[in-house]
Amino acid sequence: MFEMLQERVVPVLSAANARRMGRAGLHQPCLMILTGLVIQLALGMILNLYIAIPAAGARISYLREIETAPGLLTAHALVALLILATAGILLLRAVALRDKAVIALVAAGLAALLGAFGAGELFVRNDESSASLAMAILTGAALLCYICLQAIISRQRPAAWEGRRGPRPSGGRGTPPPG
């Protein structure tokens, strides 16, 4: 079992593998984060508008909150943990690439996610509107970071485009090929 686990985890965390794949290797985890953030926004809006969240005690642990909270809040918290884990792996891959623009976007996105996570904890503990607003704004900031990252990643894909669709038409952007 250890060998199977090692076979699956090591390539995900390997710096050599990250450098071999280049920026294109960031595409899938970035899409996973973006999808998770859209799910989080939807869950957060539903929770904020339609679900009564019981006040959490000041000394209750995060795991205890997950156990005793409404199902949608538990789902919201678990999706947040998956997004944070994926963002952490994405940061490790970005650092392995040594690409400053990518590192800056991934680090800023992760910082916004951590801030949103902290604001969510404050919101559950004391039900302050400002914590809810901070959570939403920081989630939006994270979305912007990962959308910009997707734009940078997709700019590196012309070789793959040519391989699937034949040679790129000449004449520059927006001009038809000579015919």
C-alpha positions in Angstrom: 0.0 0.0 0.0 2.9 2.4 0.8 4.3 1.8 -2.7 0.9 2.6 -4.3 0.6 5.8 -2.2 4.2 6.8 -3.0 3.5 6.1 -6.7 0.6 8.5 -6.7 1.8 11.3 -4.4 5.5 11.7 -5.4 4.7 12.8 -9.0 2.3 15.4 -7.7 4.9 16.9 -5.4 8.0 16.3 -7.5 9.9 19.5 -8.5 11.5 17.6 -11.4 8.1 16.6 -12.7 6.8 20.2 -12.2 9.7 21.6 -14.3 9.3 18.9 -17.0 5.6 19.8 -17.4 6.2 23.6 -17.2 3.4 26.0 -17.0 1.0 23.6 -18.7 1.3 21.4 -15.6 -0.5 24.1 -13.6 -3.6 24.1 -15.8 -5.5 21.3 -14.2 -5.0 22.2 -10.5 -5.8 25.9 -11.4 -9.1 24.8 -13.0 -9.8 22.7 -9.9 -9.3 25.7 -7.7 -11.5 27.9 -10.0 -14.3 25.3 -10.0 -14.0 24.9 -6.2 -14.2 28.7 -5.8 -17.4 28.9 -7.8 -18.9 26.1 -5.7 -17.8 28.0 -2.6 -19.5 31.2 -3.7 -22.7 29.4 -4.4 -22.6 27.5 -1.1 -21.7 30.7 0.8 -24.6 32.6 -0.7 -27.1 29.8 0.1 -25.7 29.6 3.7 -25.8 33.4 4.1 -29.4 33.7 2.8 -31.2 30.6 3.8 -29.4 28.6 6.5 -29.4 29.5 10.2 -25.9 28.9 11.4 -25.7 28.1 15.2 -23.3 30.2 17.1 -20.1 28.3 17.7 -18.4 28.4 21.1 -15.1 30.2 21.4 -13.2 27.1 22.3 -14.8 24.6 19.9 -12.3 23.0 17.5 -12.6 23.2 13.7 -13.4 19.5 13.5 -16.1 19.8 16.2 -17.6 22.7 14.2 -17.7 20.5 11.1 -19.4 17.6 13.1 -22.1 19.7 14.6 -22.8 22.3 11.9 -25.6 22.1 9.3 -24.7 19.9 6.3 -24.2 22.8 3.9 -21.8 24.5 6.3 -19.9 21.2 6.6 -19.7 20.9 2.8 -18.6 24.5 2.6 -15.8 23.9 5.1 -14.6 20.6 3.4 -14.6 22.2 -0.1 -12.5 25.0 1.5 -10.0 22.5 2.8 -9.7 20.8 -0.6 -9.2 24.2 -2.3 -6.5 25.1 0.2 -4.7 21.8 -0.3 -4.8 22.2 -4.0 -3.6 25.8 -3.8 -0.7 24.6 -1.6 0.3 22.0 -4.1 0.0 24.6 -6.9 2.4 26.9 -4.9 4.9 24.1 -4.6 4.8 23.5 -8.3 5.1 27.2 -9.1 8.2 27.5 -6.8 9.7 24.5 -8.6 9.2 26.3 -12.0 11.0 29.4 -10.6 8.6 31.6 -12.6 8.2 34.8 -10.7 4.9 35.9 -12.3 3.4 32.5 -11.6 4.7 32.4 -8.1 3.3 35.9 -7.4 -0.2 35.0 -8.6 -0.3 31.7 -6.9 1.0 33.1 -3.6 -1.5 36.0 -3.8 -4.3 33.6 -4.5 -3.3 31.4 -1.6 -3.0 34.4 0.7 -6.5 35.5 -0.3 -7.8 32.0 0.3 -6.3 31.8 3.8 -7.8 35.2 4.6 -11.2 34.1 3.4 -10.8 30.9 5.5 -10.0 33.0 8.6 -12.9 35.4 7.9 -15.2 32.4 7.6 -14.0 31.2 11.0 -14.8 34.6 12.5 -18.2 34.7 10.8 -19.1 31.3 12.2 -17.9 32.3 15.7 -19.5 35.8 16.0 -21.9 36.2 13.0 -20.5 39.6 12.0 -21.5 41.0 8.6 -18.0 42.4 8.2 -16.5 38.9 8.4 -19.0 37.7 5.7 -18.1 40.7 3.5 -14.3 40.0 4.0 -14.8 36.4 3.1 -16.6 37.3 -0.1 -14.1 40.0 -1.2 -11.1 37.7 -0.5 -12.8 34.9 -2.4 -13.2 37.3 -5.3 -9.6 38.3 -5.1 -8.5 34.7 -5.2 -10.7 34.1 -8.2 -9.0 37.0 -10.0 -5.6 35.6 -9.2 -6.4 32.2 -10.5 -8.1 33.6 -13.6 -5.0 35.6 -14.4 -2.9 32.5 -13.8 -5.1 30.6 -16.4 -4.5 33.5 -18.9 -0.7 33.2 -18.4 -0.9 29.4 -18.7 -3.0 29.4 -21.8 -0.6 31.8 -23.6 2.0 29.0 -23.6 -0.1 26.6 -25.6 0.4 27.5 -29.3 2.6 24.4 -29.9 -0.2 22.1 -28.6 -2.7 24.1 -30.8 -0.7 23.5 -33.9 -0.4 19.8 -33.2 -4.1 19.3 -32.9 -5.4 21.6 -35.6 -2.6 21.8 -38.2 -0.4 24.8 -38.8 -1.5 28.2 -37.5 -2.8 30.5 -40.2 -0.4 33.2 -41.2 -1.4 36.9 -41.3 -1.4 37.6 -37.6 -4.3 37.9 -35.2 -7.8 38.3 -36.7 -6.7 38.3 -40.3 -7.7 35.4 -42.6 -5.1 33.2 -44.1 -4.1 34.0 -47.6 -6.2 32.2 -50.0 
